[in-house]
């Protein structure tokens, strides 16, 4: 799992247009990213509102920025956040499959004999499920087209800054070691 996968999961749970404040807060609390010690609910809210003052949905770039703020505050690596989140995400996927299955079954509630479904009713149910999936794919494609380049630039800038900081720290450590007798 990476940040884009994490964002995609949260965006899907939010309805497909962006990652909603309430969904992020709920999932982050369940996964113990918001734990009350390193990251409090209040700090999460302040950080979110710094990026979106009206608590509107986060784009992928804003989500990456939020994770950056939270990792700096907690002094935890992004990988720790991803591992915590992935555990919850896997459980939610199983729940999501059950919900999808239940929704599919509901499409056949009015069928009298569940073992002998008329072909027209079956086609109608398949068309309904396909339309729902098409909407999800279209929303993802639009977001990727709109935010993909910005995300790449932000990730590149973050990697460059990390490399620059690491180089500076290594240089300082080398100088200090050389100055000692």
N, C-alpha and C positions, 0 to 999 in steps of 0.2 A: 504494500500500500504506500502511496505517496500523497502529497498535499492535494494534487488534482483529484485523486480518487476520493480522498476525504471530503473535498468540496462537492464533488458530484453526488456523493451519498447524502450530504446535508442539503444540497439543492433539491434533490429528488424528494427528500422527506419534507421539504418546505413547499413543494408544489411545482417545482420545475423552472422558475424564473430566476431565482437567486437564493442565497442562504438566509433564512429569516432569523432574527434575534432570538425569538422564543425557542426555535428548534436547536440552534447552536447551544444556547444555555442549557436546555434539557439534556442534550446528548453529551455535552461537556461535563455536566454534573454526574450523569450516569457512568461515564467512563473515568471519573475521578480526575479529569484535567482541572476542573474547578473543584478544589478539595478543601477550601477554607483555610489552608495553611500557606502554600506557595502562591496559589491564585484564588482570591476570594471572589464571591459573586459580585461584590461592589467593584473590584478592580476590572473584572470581565466587562461589566456594564460601562464603566468609564472608558475602557479601551475600545469597545464597540462604538460608543457614541463619539469618540474622537474621529473615527472613520466615517460614521454615518450618524450625524447629530439627531436625526429624526427616527433613528432605528429602522431605516429602510433596509431592504435586502442587500446583502453583500455580493459584489461581483467576485470573480475568481481572484483578481488582483488585490482587492480589498481584504479578502479572506487570507491571502498569503501575508499581507501586512499585519493583520490581526494576530496571526500565529507568531510572527516576528516579535510583536510587542509582548505577547504572553511568554514566549521563550526567554526573552531578555529579563522579564520580571522574575520568572521562576528559576532561571539559570539551568533549565533543563534543555536537553537537545530536542530537536524536532522529532527525531526517531522515537523518543520516549512518548511524545504526544501521539504519534502515529500508532505505536504499539498499544497504548491505552485505548485509543479510539477503535482500532481494528477488532479488539476483543468484543466490544459492544456492537460494532458494525456486523460482525458475523452472526451474532445472536439476533440482531434486527433483520438480517436477510432471511433467516429462517422464519421469523415472525411474518415478514413481508410475503414470503412464499405461501404461508398459510392463509394470509389475508387475500392474496391473489386467487388462490384456489377457492376460497369461500365466495369471492365475487364471481368467479366463473361458474360455480355451482348455482348461484342465485339466478343466473341467466336461464337456468333450466327449471326454476321453481314451478312454473305453470305447466310443465310436462307431466302427463298422467302416468305414463309408464317410463321410468328412468332407463330401462334396458332397451327400449325401442323408441328412440328419438327420431322424429321426422327430419328428413334431410334439410328442409327449408328452415326449420328451427335451429338446427346445427349450424347451417351457413350463417344465419343471422347472429348467433352467439359468437362465431369465429370472427365475423365482420366487426362486431362491437369490440372484442378484445384487440383486434388488429388496429382499429382506430385509436384506442387508448395508447397502444405502444407507439404508433406513428406520431402522436402528439408528443410523447416523451422524447423520441429521437429527434424530432424537429426542434424542440426547445433546446436540447443539448447542442445540436448543430449550429443553431443561431448564436448561442452563447460562445461556442468555440470560435466561430467566425468573428464575432464582435470582440472577444476578450483574449483570444489566443496570442496575438502579437504583443499585447500589453503584458500578459503573463510572462512570455518569453523574455521581454526586456527587463521586467522586474526581477526575474530569477537570475538573469545574467548579471544585473547590477549587484544583487545580493551576493552572488558567488565572487564577483570581483572585489567587493568590499571585504568579504571574509578572507580572501587570499591576501589582500593588502594588509589587513589587520594581523593576520598570521605572520606575514613577512616582517612587519614592524616589531612584533613581539619576539620573533626569533632573532632579529638583528639586535634588539636591546639585550636579550639574554646573552648573546655572543659577546657583545661589548662588555657587559658586566663581568662575564667569566674571564675575559682577557685582562681586565683591569685588576683583578684579584691577584695577589702575589703568592 
